[in-house]
């Protein structure tokens, strides 16, 4: 049974940092790309970052480049999203999601959220002074 469980969200002041954790089970993390998405009520889910299968190449949307870093530890079946210099616009529920293709990559990940068909329950990130 595929499971993804996010943690690490919380309330942080602008300019602060958080590190989100995505604990996975039921599949080999090394074989699948993991996407990070976020959603604000009333708005569509937005792709934030993706880390590919295998070598773990990372991709970011422009709004988070230079501030967010995705990583993973295959031995621990865990993916991470380090978020620095957080801004109020980063406030959202953050999800990690597994790409459905074995050995999948991150090309255009933000435009194909339907390909990330297994996701966790999300963790709330609130950036506010």
mmCIF file of the C-alpha atoms, coordinates in Angstrom:
data_MODEL
# 
_entry.id   MODEL 
# 
loop_
_atom_site.group_PDB 
_atom_site.id 
_atom_site.type_symbol 
_atom_site.label_atom_id 
_atom_site.label_alt_id 
_atom_site.label_comp_id 
_atom_site.label_asym_id 
_atom_site.label_entity_id 
_atom_site.label_seq_id 
_atom_site.pdbx_PDB_ins_code 
_atom_site.Cartn_x 
_atom_site.Cartn_y 
_atom_site.Cartn_z 
_atom_site.occupancy 
_atom_site.B_iso_or_equiv 
_atom_site.pdbx_formal_charge 
_atom_site.auth_seq_id 
_atom_site.auth_comp_id 
_atom_site.auth_asym_id 
_atom_site.auth_atom_id 
_atom_site.pdbx_PDB_model_num 
ATOM 1   C CA . UNK A 1 1   ? 0.000   0.000  0.000   1.00 0.00 ? 1   UNK A CA 1 
ATOM 2   C CA . UNK A 1 2   ? 1.489   3.307  -1.115  1.00 0.00 ? 2   UNK A CA 1 
ATOM 3   C CA . UNK A 1 3   ? 1.608   5.898  1.640   1.00 0.00 ? 3   UNK A CA 1 
ATOM 4   C CA . UNK A 1 4   ? 3.100   9.355  1.925   1.00 0.00 ? 4   UNK A CA 1 
ATOM 5   C CA . UNK A 1 5   ? 3.006   11.319 5.150   1.00 0.00 ? 5   UNK A CA 1 
ATOM 6   C CA . UNK A 1 6   ? 4.091   14.947 5.357   1.00 0.00 ? 6   UNK A CA 1 
ATOM 7   C CA . UNK A 1 7   ? 5.276   16.721 8.463   1.00 0.00 ? 7   UNK A CA 1 
ATOM 8   C CA . UNK A 1 8   ? 7.228   19.796 9.446   1.00 0.00 ? 8   UNK A CA 1 
ATOM 9   C CA . UNK A 1 9   ? 4.766   22.548 8.666   1.00 0.00 ? 9   UNK A CA 1 
ATOM 10  C CA . UNK A 1 10  ? 3.943   25.340 11.057  1.00 0.00 ? 10  UNK A CA 1 
ATOM 11  C CA . UNK A 1 11  ? 3.789   29.068 11.642  1.00 0.00 ? 11  UNK A CA 1 
ATOM 12  C CA . UNK A 1 12  ? 6.876   31.063 10.754  1.00 0.00 ? 12  UNK A CA 1 
ATOM 13  C CA . UNK A 1 13  ? 7.669   34.733 10.341  1.00 0.00 ? 13  UNK A CA 1 
ATOM 14  C CA . UNK A 1 14  ? 8.581   36.166 6.945   1.00 0.00 ? 14  UNK A CA 1 
ATOM 15  C CA . UNK A 1 15  ? 12.204  35.382 6.197   1.00 0.00 ? 15  UNK A CA 1 
ATOM 16  C CA . UNK A 1 16  ? 12.115  32.270 8.317   1.00 0.00 ? 16  UNK A CA 1 
ATOM 17  C CA . UNK A 1 17  ? 12.725  28.639 7.380   1.00 0.00 ? 17  UNK A CA 1 
ATOM 18  C CA . UNK A 1 18  ? 10.967  25.310 7.591   1.00 0.00 ? 18  UNK A CA 1 
ATOM 19  C CA . UNK A 1 19  ? 11.931  21.823 6.497   1.00 0.00 ? 19  UNK A CA 1 
ATOM 20  C CA . UNK A 1 20  ? 9.144   19.563 5.347   1.00 0.00 ? 20  UNK A CA 1 
ATOM 21  C CA . UNK A 1 21  ? 9.496   15.796 5.513   1.00 0.00 ? 21  UNK A CA 1 
ATOM 22  C CA . UNK A 1 22  ? 7.698   13.258 3.349   1.00 0.00 ? 22  UNK A CA 1 
ATOM 23  C CA . UNK A 1 23  ? 7.873   9.756  4.802   1.00 0.00 ? 23  UNK A CA 1 
ATOM 24  C CA . UNK A 1 24  ? 7.023   7.160  2.174   1.00 0.00 ? 24  UNK A CA 1 
ATOM 25  C CA . UNK A 1 25  ? 6.182   3.464  2.221   1.00 0.00 ? 25  UNK A CA 1 
ATOM 26  C CA . UNK A 1 26  ? 4.830   0.817  -0.102  1.00 0.00 ? 26  UNK A CA 1 
ATOM 27  C CA . UNK A 1 27  ? 7.202   1.611  -2.972  1.00 0.00 ? 27  UNK A CA 1 
ATOM 28  C CA . UNK A 1 28  ? 10.886  2.111  -3.691  1.00 0.00 ? 28  UNK A CA 1 
ATOM 29  C CA . UNK A 1 29  ? 11.557  5.822  -3.457  1.00 0.00 ? 29  UNK A CA 1 
ATOM 30  C CA . UNK A 1 30  ? 14.590  5.461  -5.717  1.00 0.00 ? 30  UNK A CA 1 
ATOM 31  C CA . UNK A 1 31  ? 12.368  4.420  -8.632  1.00 0.00 ? 31  UNK A CA 1 
ATOM 32  C CA . UNK A 1 32  ? 9.883   7.303  -8.586  1.00 0.00 ? 32  UNK A CA 1 
ATOM 33  C CA . UNK A 1 33  ? 9.919   11.052 -8.879  1.00 0.00 ? 33  UNK A CA 1 
ATOM 34  C CA . UNK A 1 34  ? 8.430   12.955 -5.963  1.00 0.00 ? 34  UNK A CA 1 
ATOM 35  C CA . UNK A 1 35  ? 6.661   16.238 -6.496  1.00 0.00 ? 35  UNK A CA 1 
ATOM 36  C CA . UNK A 1 36  ? 5.933   18.892 -3.927  1.00 0.00 ? 36  UNK A CA 1 
ATOM 37  C CA . UNK A 1 37  ? 2.716   20.805 -4.425  1.00 0.00 ? 37  UNK A CA 1 
ATOM 38  C CA . UNK A 1 38  ? 0.843   23.425 -2.449  1.00 0.00 ? 38  UNK A CA 1 
ATOM 39  C CA . UNK A 1 39  ? -2.743  24.544 -2.337  1.00 0.00 ? 39  UNK A CA 1 
ATOM 40  C CA . UNK A 1 40  ? -4.607  27.504 -0.969  1.00 0.00 ? 40  UNK A CA 1 
ATOM 41  C CA . UNK A 1 41  ? -8.391  27.189 -0.436  1.00 0.00 ? 41  UNK A CA 1 
ATOM 42  C CA . UNK A 1 42  ? -10.242 28.274 -3.547  1.00 0.00 ? 42  UNK A CA 1 
ATOM 43  C CA . UNK A 1 43  ? -7.214  27.953 -5.785  1.00 0.00 ? 43  UNK A CA 1 
ATOM 44  C CA . UNK A 1 44  ? -5.792  25.160 -7.907  1.00 0.00 ? 44  UNK A CA 1 
ATOM 45  C CA . UNK A 1 45  ? -2.977  22.996 -6.634  1.00 0.00 ? 45  UNK A CA 1 
ATOM 46  C CA . UNK A 1 46  ? 0.365   24.521 -7.595  1.00 0.00 ? 46  UNK A CA 1 
ATOM 47  C CA . UNK A 1 47  ? 3.536   22.610 -8.342  1.00 0.00 ? 47  UNK A CA 1 
ATOM 48  C CA . UNK A 1 48  ? 6.490   23.814 -6.303  1.00 0.00 ? 48  UNK A CA 1 
ATOM 49  C CA . UNK A 1 49  ? 9.357   21.391 -6.766  1.00 0.00 ? 49  UNK A CA 1 
ATOM 50  C CA . UNK A 1 50  ? 10.164  17.935 -8.038  1.00 0.00 ? 50  UNK A CA 1 
ATOM 51  C CA . UNK A 1 51  ? 12.988  15.484 -7.465  1.00 0.00 ? 51  UNK A CA 1 
ATOM 52  C CA . UNK A 1 52  ? 13.503  12.787 -10.066 1.00 0.00 ? 52  UNK A CA 1 
ATOM 53  C CA . UNK A 1 53  ? 13.955  9.082  -9.643  1.00 0.00 ? 53  UNK A CA 1 
ATOM 54  C CA . UNK A 1 54  ? 17.475  7.722  -9.551  1.00 0.00 ? 54  UNK A CA 1 
ATOM 55  C CA . UNK A 1 55  ? 19.992  10.568 -9.500  1.00 0.00 ? 55  UNK A CA 1 
ATOM 56  C CA . UNK A 1 56  ? 17.522  12.908 -7.868  1.00 0.00 ? 56  UNK A CA 1 
ATOM 57  C CA . UNK A 1 57  ? 17.690  15.865 -10.229 1.00 0.00 ? 57  UNK A CA 1 
ATOM 58  C CA . UNK A 1 58  ? 15.638  18.735 -8.898  1.00 0.00 ? 58  UNK A CA 1 
ATOM 59  C CA . UNK A 1 59  ? 13.314  21.154 -10.615 1.00 0.00 ? 59  UNK A CA 1 
ATOM 60  C CA . UNK A 1 60  ? 11.690  24.271 -9.164  1.00 0.00 ? 60  UNK A CA 1 
ATOM 61  C CA . UNK A 1 61  ? 9.084   26.753 -10.229 1.00 0.00 ? 61  UNK A CA 1 
ATOM 62  C CA . UNK A 1 62  ? 10.368  30.302 -10.604 1.00 0.00 ? 62  UNK A CA 1 
ATOM 63  C CA . UNK A 1 63  ? 8.644   31.611 -7.485  1.00 0.00 ? 63  UNK A CA 1 
ATOM 64  C CA . UNK A 1 64  ? 10.705  29.374 -5.192  1.00 0.00 ? 64  UNK A CA 1 
ATOM 65  C CA . UNK A 1 65  ? 14.032  29.084 -7.055  1.00 0.00 ? 65  UNK A CA 1 
ATOM 66  C CA . UNK A 1 66  ? 16.941  29.962 -4.813  1.00 0.00 ? 66  UNK A CA 1 
ATOM 67  C CA . UNK A 1 67  ? 14.797  29.619 -1.691  1.00 0.00 ? 67  UNK A CA 1 
ATOM 68  C CA . UNK A 1 68  ? 13.576  26.007 -1.690  1.00 0.00 ? 68  UNK A CA 1 
ATOM 69  C CA . UNK A 1 69  ? 15.687  22.860 -1.936  1.00 0.00 ? 69  UNK A CA 1 
ATOM 70  C CA . UNK A 1 70  ? 14.314  19.380 -2.525  1.00 0.00 ? 70  UNK A CA 1 
ATOM 71  C CA . UNK A 1 71  ? 16.259  16.300 -1.485  1.00 0.00 ? 71  UNK A CA 1 
ATOM 72  C CA . UNK A 1 72  ? 15.704  12.677 -0.587  1.00 0.00 ? 72  UNK A CA 1 
ATOM 73  C CA . UNK A 1 73  ? 17.215  9.799  1.305   1.00 0.00 ? 73  UNK A CA 1 
ATOM 74  C CA . UNK A 1 74  ? 16.358  6.603  -0.542  1.00 0.00 ? 74  UNK A CA 1 
ATOM 75  C CA . UNK A 1 75  ? 17.640  4.378  2.264   1.00 0.00 ? 75  UNK A CA 1 
ATOM 76  C CA . UNK A 1 76  ? 15.195  6.059  4.638   1.00 0.00 ? 76  UNK A CA 1 
ATOM 77  C CA . UNK A 1 77  ? 12.401  6.285  2.051   1.00 0.00 ? 77  UNK A CA 1 
ATOM 78  C CA . UNK A 1 78  ? 12.088  9.943  2.891   1.00 0.00 ? 78  UNK A CA 1 
ATOM 79  C CA . UNK A 1 79  ? 11.947  13.099 0.810   1.00 0.00 ? 79  UNK A CA 1 
ATOM 80  C CA . UNK A 1 80  ? 12.504  16.622 2.079   1.00 0.00 ? 80  UNK A CA 1 
ATOM 81  C CA . UNK A 1 81  ? 11.747  20.182 1.125   1.00 0.00 ? 81  UNK A CA 1 
ATOM 82  C CA . UNK A 1 82  ? 13.925  22.823 2.773   1.00 0.00 ? 82  UNK A CA 1 
ATOM 83  C CA . UNK A 1 83  ? 12.233  26.204 2.559   1.00 0.00 ? 83  UNK A CA 1 
ATOM 84  C CA . UNK A 1 84  ? 14.223  29.343 3.320   1.00 0.00 ? 84  UNK A CA 1 
ATOM 85  C CA . UNK A 1 85  ? 13.393  33.035 3.182   1.00 0.00 ? 85  UNK A CA 1 
ATOM 86  C CA . UNK A 1 86  ? 9.708   32.250 3.389   1.00 0.00 ? 86  UNK A CA 1 
ATOM 87  C CA . UNK A 1 87  ? 7.208   34.832 2.240   1.00 0.00 ? 87  UNK A CA 1 
ATOM 88  C CA . UNK A 1 88  ? 3.527   35.323 3.097   1.00 0.00 ? 88  UNK A CA 1 
ATOM 89  C CA . UNK A 1 89  ? 2.649   34.147 -0.424  1.00 0.00 ? 89  UNK A CA 1 
ATOM 90  C CA . UNK A 1 90  ? 4.142   30.754 0.479   1.00 0.00 ? 90  UNK A CA 1 
ATOM 91  C CA . UNK A 1 91  ? 1.282   30.165 2.907   1.00 0.00 ? 91  UNK A CA 1 
ATOM 92  C CA . UNK A 1 92  ? -0.543  27.005 1.836   1.00 0.00 ? 92  UNK A CA 1 
ATOM 93  C CA . UNK A 1 93  ? -1.069  23.334 2.559   1.00 0.00 ? 93  UNK A CA 1 
ATOM 94  C CA . UNK A 1 94  ? 1.956   21.496 1.172   1.00 0.00 ? 94  UNK A CA 1 
ATOM 95  C CA . UNK A 1 95  ? 1.735   17.976 -0.237  1.00 0.00 ? 95  UNK A CA 1 
ATOM 96  C CA . UNK A 1 96  ? 4.268   15.487 -1.458  1.00 0.00 ? 96  UNK A CA 1 
ATOM 97  C CA . UNK A 1 97  ? 3.126   13.199 -4.239  1.00 0.00 ? 97  UNK A CA 1 
ATOM 98  C CA . UNK A 1 98  ? 4.505   10.201 -6.094  1.00 0.00 ? 98  UNK A CA 1 
ATOM 99  C CA . UNK A 1 99  ? 4.767   10.297 -9.861  1.00 0.00 ? 99  UNK A CA 1 
ATOM 100 C CA . UNK A 1 100 ? 2.950   7.305  -11.308 1.00 0.00 ? 100 UNK A CA 1 
ATOM 101 C CA . UNK A 1 101 ? 5.599   6.201  -13.822 1.00 0.00 ? 101 UNK A CA 1 
ATOM 102 C CA . UNK A 1 102 ? 8.532   4.038  -12.787 1.00 0.00 ? 102 UNK A CA 1 
ATOM 103 C CA . UNK A 1 103 ? 11.807  5.902  -13.403 1.00 0.00 ? 103 UNK A CA 1 
ATOM 104 C CA . UNK A 1 104 ? 9.802   9.016  -14.080 1.00 0.00 ? 104 UNK A CA 1 
ATOM 105 C CA . UNK A 1 105 ? 11.324  12.441 -14.306 1.00 0.00 ? 105 UNK A CA 1 
ATOM 106 C CA . UNK A 1 106 ? 10.223  15.936 -13.488 1.00 0.00 ? 106 UNK A CA 1 
ATOM 107 C CA . UNK A 1 107 ? 9.818   17.427 -16.933 1.00 0.00 ? 107 UNK A CA 1 
ATOM 108 C CA . UNK A 1 108 ? 6.880   19.844 -16.873 1.00 0.00 ? 108 UNK A CA 1 
ATOM 109 C CA . UNK A 1 109 ? 5.832   18.435 -13.507 1.00 0.00 ? 109 UNK A CA 1 
ATOM 110 C CA . UNK A 1 110 ? 3.883   21.564 -12.595 1.00 0.00 ? 110 UNK A CA 1 
ATOM 111 C CA . UNK A 1 111 ? 1.747   21.218 -15.736 1.00 0.00 ? 111 UNK A CA 1 
ATOM 112 C CA . UNK A 1 112 ? 0.778   17.611 -15.155 1.00 0.00 ? 112 UNK A CA 1 
ATOM 113 C CA . UNK A 1 113 ? -0.331  17.246 -11.536 1.00 0.00 ? 113 UNK A CA 1 
ATOM 114 C CA . UNK A 1 114 ? -2.569  14.343 -12.556 1.00 0.00 ? 114 UNK A CA 1 
ATOM 115 C CA . UNK A 1 115 ? 0.571   12.239 -13.097 1.00 0.00 ? 115 UNK A CA 1 
ATOM 116 C CA . UNK A 1 116 ? 1.297   12.531 -9.378  1.00 0.00 ? 116 UNK A CA 1 
ATOM 117 C CA . UNK A 1 117 ? -1.494  10.249 -8.332  1.00 0.00 ? 117 UNK A CA 1 
ATOM 118 C CA . UNK A 1 118 ? -0.562  9.320  -4.769  1.00 0.00 ? 118 UNK A CA 1 
ATOM 119 C CA . UNK A 1 119 ? -0.148  12.014 -2.188  1.00 0.00 ? 119 UNK A CA 1 
ATOM 120 C CA . UNK A 1 120 ? -0.176  12.584 1.528   1.00 0.00 ? 120 UNK A CA 1 
ATOM 121 C CA . UNK A 1 121 ? -2.648  14.452 3.684   1.00 0.00 ? 121 UNK A CA 1 
ATOM 122 C CA . UNK A 1 122 ? -0.634  17.647 3.581   1.00 0.00 ? 122 UNK A CA 1 
ATOM 123 C CA . UNK A 1 123 ? 0.964   19.907 6.142   1.00 0.00 ? 123 UNK A CA 1 
ATOM 124 C CA . UNK A 1 124 ? 0.004   23.526 6.752   1.00 0.00 ? 124 UNK A CA 1 
ATOM 125 C CA . UNK A 1 125 ? 2.633   26.207 6.269   1.00 0.00 ? 125 UNK A CA 1 
ATOM 126 C CA . UNK A 1 126 ? 1.701   29.685 7.457   1.00 0.00 ? 126 UNK A CA 1 
ATOM 127 C CA . UNK A 1 127 ? 4.042   32.625 6.944   1.00 0.00 ? 127 UNK A CA 1 
ATOM 128 C CA . UNK A 1 128 ? 2.932   35.614 8.944   1.00 0.00 ? 128 UNK A CA 1 
ATOM 129 C CA . UNK A 1 129 ? 4.281   38.232 11.303  1.00 0.00 ? 129 UNK A CA 1 
# 
